[in-house]
Every structure is written in structure tokens, then in C-alpha cells.
Amino acid sequence: MCCAMAESGARPATAPGFVVLRDAGDGYWRVIAETSRRPGLSAEAARAQAVRDATGGTAGDGQRYAVVLRSEWRMAQRL
């Protein structure tokens, strides 16, 4: 699988957050947003909230999303 990645500028360390991706079909994923993690939510609820935040609450029922911790996303890009 592959993904289309938007170029992001170097950022200082920030609060925990997520990178939200949408399934673009044929094994490709598209980065659609970076969101902040909402405190007080469980891991699963925080990821669901990240999708709502990234899509403005308009996530399609048939759409597939992936949510990755921002720190893991940045680390993976260094490999």
C-alpha cells in the first residue's frame, strides 16, 4: 500500500495529535488533515473524534479512514 503525502513544514514539538488519512482506492491513502487530540477521551473515541474534526463532521458512511498518532507519522517519515 502507498499513500499520497502532503508536504508539511518543520514544526516544533506540539501537543499530542493525529494524522488522518482517507482510503483513495487501489491501495492508496490520502492525508486529509492533522488534528489535535482531545483530552479526556479514550484512544478509540479520540480517533473517531479526529475523523470528525478532519472532515468537518461529514465523514461518509462508505468511506474508510485511518488515524495515526502524529509522533508515529513523523517517526515513520524518517525511516
GROMACS elastic network, one bead per residue, 0.5 to 0.9 nm:
[ bonds ]
;  ai    aj funct       b0    kb
    1    26     6  0.83152   500
    1    28     6  0.59029   500
    1    29     6  0.79068   500
    2    27     6  0.62476   500
    2    29     6  0.63824   500
    2    30     6  0.89340   500
    3    21     6  0.85748   500
    3    23     6  0.88002   500
    3    24     6  0.84072   500
    3    27     6  0.79503   500
    3    30     6  0.55386   500
    3    31     6  0.75227   500
    4    24     6  0.89997   500
    4    28     6  0.71054   500
    4    29     6  0.61745   500
    4    31     6  0.65417   500
    5     8     6  0.87464   500
    5    29     6  0.85480   500
    5    30     6  0.65616   500
    5    31     6  0.58349   500
    6    30     6  0.83878   500
    6    31     6  0.66231   500
    6    32     6  0.84695   500
    8    11     6  0.83180   500
   11    14     6  0.78893   500
   14    17     6  0.80821   500
   15    36     6  0.70720   500
   15    37     6  0.76534   500
   16    35     6  0.89248   500
   16    36     6  0.62846   500
   16    37     6  0.56067   500
   16    38     6  0.86998   500
   16    69     6  0.75997   500
   16    70     6  0.70174   500
   16    71     6  0.76313   500
   17    34     6  0.70834   500
   17    35     6  0.55255   500
   17    38     6  0.82089   500
   17    50     6  0.85002   500
   17    68     6  0.85778   500
   17    69     6  0.60347   500
   17    70     6  0.53063   500
   17    71     6  0.77676   500
   18    33     6  0.83005   500
   18    34     6  0.56064   500
   18    35     6  0.52874   500
   18    36     6  0.62996   500
   18    37     6  0.66059   500
   18    47     6  0.76710   500
   18    50     6  0.68997   500
   18    67     6  0.62174   500
   18    68     6  0.54280   500
   18    71     6  0.80541   500
   18    73     6  0.83734   500
   19    31     6  0.71287   500
   19    32     6  0.78522   500
   19    33     6  0.59654   500
   19    35     6  0.64802   500
   19    36     6  0.89911   500
   19    50     6  0.83312   500
   19    66     6  0.82604   500
   19    67     6  0.57588   500
   19    68     6  0.52504   500
   19    69     6  0.62518   500
   19    70     6  0.54427   500
   19    73     6  0.71059   500
   20    30     6  0.85007   500
   20    31     6  0.59784   500
   20    32     6  0.58421   500
   20    33     6  0.53620   500
   20    34     6  0.61123   500
   20    35     6  0.75468   500
   20    47     6  0.87028   500
   20    50     6  0.70639   500
   20    51     6  0.65076   500
   20    54     6  0.68597   500
   20    65     6  0.69515   500
   20    66     6  0.58789   500
   20    68     6  0.65642   500
   20    69     6  0.88786   500
   21    24     6  0.89091   500
   21    29     6  0.60294   500
   21    30     6  0.52391   500
   21    32     6  0.54787   500
   21    33     6  0.72564   500
   21    51     6  0.86498   500
   21    64     6  0.85310   500
   21    65     6  0.55244   500
   21    66     6  0.50794   500
   21    67     6  0.63105   500
   21    68     6  0.82132   500
   22    28     6  0.87436   500
   22    29     6  0.55675   500
   22    30     6  0.52824   500
   22    31     6  0.65027   500
   22    32     6  0.66587   500
   22    63     6  0.72539   500
   22    64     6  0.59215   500
   22    66     6  0.64133   500
   22    67     6  0.89312   500
   23    26     6  0.85991   500
   23    27     6  0.76851   500
   23    28     6  0.63050   500
   23    30     6  0.64409   500
   23    63     6  0.70052   500
   23    64     6  0.53701   500
   23    65     6  0.60078   500
   23    66     6  0.77788   500
   24    27     6  0.73792   500
   24    28     6  0.52621   500
   24    29     6  0.50693   500
   24    30     6  0.60691   500
   24    64     6  0.87000   500
   25    28     6  0.55120   500
   25    29     6  0.72167   500
   26    29     6  0.88098   500
   29    65     6  0.85788   500
   29    66     6  0.84905   500
   31    34     6  0.82727   500
   32    54     6  0.68326   500
   32    55     6  0.80979   500
   33    50     6  0.89627   500
   33    51     6  0.88471   500
   33    53     6  0.87220   500
   33    54     6  0.54899   500
   33    55     6  0.83384   500
   34    50     6  0.83625   500
   34    54     6  0.72602   500
   34    70     6  0.75387   500
   35    50     6  0.60410   500
   35    51     6  0.86060   500
   35    53     6  0.69661   500
   35    54     6  0.66970   500
   35    70     6  0.85819   500
   36    50     6  0.75027   500
   36    53     6  0.89483   500
   36    70     6  0.89726   500
   37    41     6  0.85572   500
   37    46     6  0.63621   500
   37    47     6  0.80888   500
   37    49     6  0.83887   500
   37    50     6  0.71531   500
   38    41     6  0.64059   500
   38    46     6  0.62020   500
   38    49     6  0.77870   500
   38    50     6  0.82463   500
   39    42     6  0.86331   500
   39    46     6  0.80958   500
   40    46     6  0.85235   500
   41    44     6  0.79046   500
   41    45     6  0.56911   500
   41    46     6  0.53619   500
   41    49     6  0.88965   500
   42    45     6  0.51720   500
   42    46     6  0.59121   500
   42    47     6  0.85665   500
   43    46     6  0.51331   500
   43    47     6  0.62841   500
   43    48     6  0.87548   500
   44    47     6  0.52480   500
   44    48     6  0.63310   500
   44    49     6  0.86576   500
   45    48     6  0.50716   500
   45    49     6  0.60915   500
   45    50     6  0.85476   500
   46    49     6  0.50186   500
   46    50     6  0.61221   500
   46    51     6  0.88242   500
   47    51     6  0.64992   500
   47    52     6  0.88177   500
   47    66     6  0.86576   500
   47    67     6  0.60953   500
   47    68     6  0.83263   500
   48    51     6  0.52681   500
   48    52     6  0.64891   500
   48    53     6  0.87369   500
   48    67     6  0.83976   500
   49    53     6  0.60475   500
   49    54     6  0.84926   500
   49    57     6  0.89232   500
   50    54     6  0.59933   500
   50    55     6  0.85406   500
   50    67     6  0.74761   500
   51    54     6  0.50550   500
   51    55     6  0.60925   500
   51    56     6  0.82890   500
   51    57     6  0.77081   500
   51    59     6  0.70767   500
   51    65     6  0.72934   500
   51    66     6  0.83996   500
   51    67     6  0.74841   500
   52    55     6  0.53075   500
   52    56     6  0.57364   500
   52    58     6  0.69364   500
   52    59     6  0.64848   500
   53    56     6  0.51956   500
   53    57     6  0.62604   500
   54    57     6  0.76135   500
   54    58     6  0.88868   500
   54    59     6  0.85236   500
   55    58     6  0.53149   500
   55    59     6  0.55775   500
   55    60     6  0.89592   500
   56    59     6  0.76588   500
   59    62     6  0.86315   500
   59    63     6  0.69814   500
   59    64     6  0.89035   500
   59    65     6  0.87932   500
   60    63     6  0.50857   500
   60    64     6  0.82687   500
   61    64     6  0.82232   500
   67    70     6  0.89639   500
   68    71     6  0.83813   500
   68    72     6  0.68159   500
   68    73     6  0.64047   500
   69    72     6  0.52569   500
   69    73     6  0.62468   500
   69    74     6  0.87675   500
   70    73     6  0.50163   500
   70    74     6  0.62294   500
   70    75     6  0.85812   500
   71    74     6  0.52565   500
   71    75     6  0.61717   500
   71    76     6  0.86238   500
   72    75     6  0.50067   500
   72    76     6  0.60252   500
   72    77     6  0.86273   500
   73    76     6  0.51690   500
   73    77     6  0.63937   500
   74    77     6  0.52079   500
   74    78     6  0.67906   500
   75    78     6  0.53670   500
   75    79     6  0.71450   500
   76    79     6  0.55574   500
